[in-house]
Amino acid sequence: MSYKTILVHLDASERAPYRLEVALLLAKRFKAHLNAIYALYKPEPVLLPAFPETAVFFESGRTLHIECRHSLKRLFHAGLARLSLSGDWIEDSGHARHTVPMHGRLADLVVAGQYDSNDPESFISKNFAETLVVNTGRPILFLPYSGVFQDVGRHVLIGWNASQYATRSIHDAMPFLRHARQVEIACVRGRGDPTPEIHGPGTDIGTTLARNEVRATLRDIVEHVDRPICDVLLSEAQRIGADLIAMGGYGHTRWRDVVLGGVTRDMLRAMPLPVLMSH
């Protein structure tokens, strides 16, 4: 198994060129075809007549957004040529919360960014990251809005609790795991979490990984049961110097909002390093 097609979501945020460069390097590593989609926040048309100042604001930014799109498109094609990669630039004028998941379903891996409250251009739609996790059906690699991680996935921390979501995340992360120099499995159980029916869940998944040519170190974290699991995973990632966390993301749609479990939601907001999520 490998990632044969990668999709990177680009926008007008300051981190978009960095995100593109990471996606290019990943496509080179996995010998993948790289697609790029430029999709921004779009106000609901029904709201514009009621808020004319909003319409004026977005119209005034059109020139900037067009220039940004052209700049990123040039960088994209230059990167393909520099690394001898194949790829396609996707033009889609629809709402990003619909178009990015739709095109993401045709990829093996989606690269996206984290919302930065200090960069308005990073806002795509309400709960956009959660929407990608729930509606795309593919693993999403989220890159944080700060820090540089050019060689993502060389030291991976797996968040494991024997759930179906964690299982999906491990198998979706397999290309990263096979290329990693070091892999650690963190078995974390929070207050109220059911004890898995199987014996030694960490040992069992370690055996599964070994059969897939992935050597992993196991750590069963039980002493931090009163701490938020997100904090435990982040502390462990910092302790071992991980540059990627692989974990399951779970939730369901209710009306037009996405309701996610606390660990997933907290990680998407607090992550200081790349996170690979699967649902």
Secondary structure as GFF3:
##gff-version 3
##sequence-region A 1 279
A	DSSP	beta_strand	5	10	.	.	.	ID=ss1
A	DSSP	alpha_helix	16	30	.	.	.	ID=ss2
A	DSSP	beta_strand	33	38	.	.	.	ID=ss3
A	DSSP	three_ten_helix	45	47	.	.	.	ID=ss4
A	DSSP	alpha_helix	52	60	.	.	.	ID=ss5
A	DSSP	alpha_helix	62	83	.	.	.	ID=ss6
A	DSSP	beta_strand	87	90	.	.	.	ID=ss7
A	DSSP	alpha_helix	96	104	.	.	.	ID=ss8
A	DSSP	beta_strand	109	113	.	.	.	ID=ss9
A	DSSP	three_ten_helix	120	122	.	.	.	ID=ss10
A	DSSP	alpha_helix	128	136	.	.	.	ID=ss11
A	DSSP	beta_strand	140	143	.	.	.	ID=ss12
A	DSSP	beta_strand	155	160	.	.	.	ID=ss13
A	DSSP	alpha_helix	164	172	.	.	.	ID=ss14
A	DSSP	alpha_helix	174	179	.	.	.	ID=ss15
A	DSSP	beta_strand	182	188	.	.	.	ID=ss16
A	DSSP	alpha_helix	201	211	.	.	.	ID=ss17
A	DSSP	beta_strand	217	221	.	.	.	ID=ss18
A	DSSP	alpha_helix	229	240	.	.	.	ID=ss19
A	DSSP	beta_strand	244	248	.	.	.	ID=ss20
A	DSSP	beta_strand	251	254	.	.	.	ID=ss21
A	DSSP	beta_strand	257	260	.	.	.	ID=ss22
A	DSSP	alpha_helix	262	270	.	.	.	ID=ss23
A	DSSP	beta_strand	275	278	.	.	.	ID=ss24
###
